[in-house]
Amino acid sequence: MTRQLLQEPVQDLLQSLTNPDGPDLLSTFTTNPQPLAHEHGLPQLAPFLGRPFYGQEGVSTYFDLLSSHLLIENMTFESEETWVIDESCMAIALRGTGTFTWKETQQSWDETFFYRIKVAEDVSDDSEKNGSLKVSEYHVWADTGAAYLASLGKLNGTLE
């Protein structure tokens, strides 16, 4: 598997996350194998943290939860030359930045987050999708403490 072939589905995913006119988000994920979305952290801190979301429905639920709680602006990613690509396991690691706002409290913070995205051949029953490379695993590590404090309205204050 070449570096360029592995990058294409990740580029599609990032385009869908940052551009409203980009590809449909769910279309960037496999249907078979069942995709996974997992934002690492304690599940007690936010409803989208610390648990795996499986399948197209699970991935949709994860992004719905994320968007119901957070407004994400100014999302950018490092250039592709800096991505760490493991061709043997078909995975890419990269960093991004953005401004996050907890919708209920309107508290915002800037952060750097890390993605590990695994790619697989989609072997669905849909002949148009069959054989194309898509995102099969989407792992995120971000500033869960900032999200938690913002959810409480205490991001800019003291912890008393």
FITI-154385 format. One record per residue (C-alpha): x, y, z; residue number from 1. Coordinates in steps of 0.02 Angstrom, whole numbers, plus 32768, in hexadecimal, padded with zeros to 4 digits. Example, Ala and Ser with C-alpha at 12.3 -4.5 7.8 and 13.67 -1.06 7.14 Angstrom:
<sevexs>
{sevex {8267, 7F1F, 8186}, 1}
{sevex {82AC, 7FCB, 8165}, 2}
</sevexs>
This chain:
<sevexs>
{sevex {8000, 8000, 8000}, 1}
{sevex {804C, 80A5, 7FCD}, 2}
{sevex {8054, 8140, 8039}, 3}
{sevex {7FE8, 81A2, 7FBE}, 4}
{sevex {7F5E, 811E, 7FB9}, 5}
{sevex {7F57, 811C, 8078}, 6}
{sevex {7F4E, 81DA, 8080}, 7}
{sevex {7EB8, 81ED, 800C}, 8}
{sevex {7E2F, 81AB, 8083}, 9}
{sevex {7E7A, 8210, 8112}, 10}
{sevex {7E7A, 82AC, 80A5}, 11}
{sevex {7DC2, 828B, 807E}, 12}
{sevex {7D9A, 827B, 8138}, 13}
{sevex {7DF6, 831C, 8164}, 14}
{sevex {7DA0, 8376, 80D4}, 15}
{sevex {7CF6, 833E, 8116}, 16}
{sevex {7D23, 837A, 81C6}, 17}
{sevex {7D5F, 8426, 818F}, 18}
{sevex {7CF8, 8450, 80F6}, 19}
{sevex {7C3A, 8451, 80F1}, 20}
{sevex {7C45, 8430, 8035}, 21}
{sevex {7CBC, 839E, 804E}, 22}
{sevex {7C8C, 82E6, 8042}, 23}
{sevex {7C00, 82A3, 80B0}, 24}
{sevex {7C53, 8271, 8153}, 25}
{sevex {7C0B, 81C1, 815E}, 26}
{sevex {7C3B, 819D, 80AA}, 27}
{sevex {7CF3, 81A9, 80DD}, 28}
{sevex {7CE0, 8113, 8153}, 29}
{sevex {7CD9, 805B, 8126}, 30}
{sevex {7C39, 7FF9, 8135}, 31}
{sevex {7C92, 7F51, 8136}, 32}
{sevex {7CFE, 7F42, 819A}, 33}
{sevex {7C94, 7F97, 821C}, 34}
{sevex {7CE2, 8042, 8242}, 35}
{sevex {7D14, 8080, 82EE}, 36}
{sevex {7D19, 8130, 8337}, 37}
{sevex {7D6A, 8145, 83E2}, 38}
{sevex {7D99, 81E5, 843B}, 39}
{sevex {7E09, 81B3, 84CB}, 40}
{sevex {7DE6, 81F4, 8579}, 41}
{sevex {7D79, 81D4, 8610}, 42}
{sevex {7CC3, 81B9, 85E0}, 43}
{sevex {7C8E, 821A, 867B}, 44}
{sevex {7CD5, 82BA, 8630}, 45}
{sevex {7C69, 82C4, 8592}, 46}
{sevex {7BEC, 8250, 853A}, 47}
{sevex {7C5A, 823B, 84A0}, 48}
{sevex {7CF6, 8208, 8502}, 49}
{sevex {7D3F, 8162, 8536}, 50}
{sevex {7CD2, 80E7, 84DB}, 51}
{sevex {7CD7, 8097, 8430}, 52}
{sevex {7C54, 80C1, 83AE}, 53}
{sevex {7C44, 8030, 8332}, 54}
{sevex {7BF8, 8028, 8285}, 55}
{sevex {7BB2, 80B1, 8218}, 56}
{sevex {7B2A, 80D2, 8299}, 57}
{sevex {7BA9, 80DD, 8326}, 58}
{sevex {7C1A, 8154, 82C5}, 59}
{sevex {7B81, 81BF, 829F}, 60}
{sevex {7B52, 81BF, 8358}, 61}
{sevex {7C03, 81F3, 838A}, 62}
{sevex {7C05, 8288, 8313}, 63}
{sevex {7B52, 82B8, 8343}, 64}
{sevex {7B83, 82B9, 83FC}, 65}
{sevex {7C1F, 831D, 83D5}, 66}
{sevex {7BC0, 83A0, 8370}, 67}
{sevex {7B33, 83AC, 83EF}, 68}
{sevex {7BAF, 83DE, 8477}, 69}
{sevex {7C3D, 8433, 841B}, 70}
{sevex {7C51, 84BA, 8399}, 71}
{sevex {7CF6, 849E, 833F}, 72}
{sevex {7D45, 852C, 82DC}, 73}
{sevex {7DE9, 854F, 8286}, 74}
{sevex {7E15, 8498, 8278}, 75}
{sevex {7EB9, 847E, 821D}, 76}
{sevex {7F30, 83EC, 8209}, 77}
{sevex {7FEB, 83DA, 81F5}, 78}
{sevex {802B, 83C8, 8144}, 79}
{sevex {802C, 8319, 80FD}, 80}
{sevex {80EA, 8316, 80FC}, 81}
{sevex {80E5, 830D, 81BB}, 82}
{sevex {8064, 8281, 81C7}, 83}
{sevex {80A7, 81DE, 820E}, 84}
{sevex {8070, 8155, 8197}, 85}
{sevex {8081, 809C, 81BF}, 86}
{sevex {8064, 8044, 811A}, 87}
{sevex {806C, 7F97, 8169}, 88}
{sevex {7FD4, 7FB4, 81D9}, 89}
{sevex {7F84, 8036, 8166}, 90}
{sevex {7F7D, 80BE, 81EA}, 91}
{sevex {7FA3, 8178, 81EF}, 92}
{sevex {7FC8, 81E5, 8286}, 93}
{sevex {7FB7, 82A2, 827C}, 94}
{sevex {7F98, 833C, 82E4}, 95}
{sevex {7F17, 83C4, 82D2}, 96}
{sevex {7EE5, 8463, 8329}, 97}
{sevex {7E41, 84BC, 8342}, 98}
{sevex {7DD7, 852C, 83AE}, 99}
{sevex {7D55, 84CE, 8412}, 100}
{sevex {7CBC, 8518, 8468}, 101}
{sevex {7C4D, 84BA, 84E0}, 102}
{sevex {7BA4, 84EF, 849E}, 103}
{sevex {7B43, 84F2, 8542}, 104}
{sevex {7BBF, 8561, 85A0}, 105}
{sevex {7C0B, 85BC, 850A}, 106}
{sevex {7CB9, 85A0, 8552}, 107}
{sevex {7D42, 858C, 84CF}, 108}
{sevex {7DF4, 854E, 84C8}, 109}
{sevex {7E7A, 8531, 8445}, 110}
{sevex {7EC8, 8486, 8440}, 111}
{sevex {7F35, 840E, 83E2}, 112}
{sevex {7EF0, 835F, 83CA}, 113}
{sevex {7F35, 82BE, 8383}, 114}
{sevex {7EE4, 8244, 8308}, 115}
{sevex {7F13, 8191, 82E0}, 116}
{sevex {7EAF, 815C, 8249}, 117}
{sevex {7EB0, 80AD, 8205}, 118}
{sevex {7E7E, 808B, 8152}, 119}
{sevex {7E34, 7FEB, 8109}, 120}
{sevex {7DEB, 7FAB, 8068}, 121}
{sevex {7D2E, 7FB9, 806E}, 122}
{sevex {7CE5, 7F10, 803F}, 123}
{sevex {7C2E, 7F41, 8048}, 124}
{sevex {7BA2, 7EFE, 7FDC}, 125}
{sevex {7B9B, 7FA5, 7F82}, 126}
{sevex {7C01, 7F8B, 7EE3}, 127}
{sevex {7C2E, 8045, 7EDC}, 128}
{sevex {7C7E, 803D, 7F89}, 129}
{sevex {7CC3, 7F8E, 7F7A}, 130}
{sevex {7D80, 7F8F, 7F75}, 131}
{sevex {7D97, 8048, 7F99}, 132}
{sevex {7E03, 8080, 802A}, 133}
{sevex {7DA4, 80D4, 80B8}, 134}
{sevex {7DC0, 8102, 816E}, 135}
{sevex {7DA3, 8069, 81DC}, 136}
{sevex {7DE3, 80AC, 8283}, 137}
{sevex {7DE0, 815F, 82C2}, 138}
{sevex {7E39, 817C, 8367}, 139}
{sevex {7E46, 8228, 83B9}, 140}
{sevex {7EAB, 8267, 844C}, 141}
{sevex {7E7F, 8317, 8482}, 142}
{sevex {7E78, 838A, 851A}, 143}
{sevex {7DEF, 8333, 857B}, 144}
{sevex {7E10, 839F, 8615}, 145}
{sevex {7DEA, 843F, 85B6}, 146}
{sevex {7D4A, 83F3, 8571}, 147}
{sevex {7D13, 83BC, 861E}, 148}
{sevex {7D37, 8465, 866F}, 149}
{sevex {7CE0, 84BF, 85E1}, 150}
{sevex {7C47, 844F, 85F7}, 151}
{sevex {7C3F, 8487, 86AD}, 152}
{sevex {7C5A, 853D, 8681}, 153}
{sevex {7CFF, 853D, 86E1}, 154}
{sevex {7D7E, 8542, 8656}, 155}
{sevex {7DAD, 85F7, 8677}, 156}
{sevex {7D97, 85F6, 8733}, 157}
{sevex {7DD3, 859A, 87CD}, 158}
{sevex {7DA7, 84E9, 87FE}, 159}
{sevex {7D58, 8519, 88A6}, 160}
</sevexs>
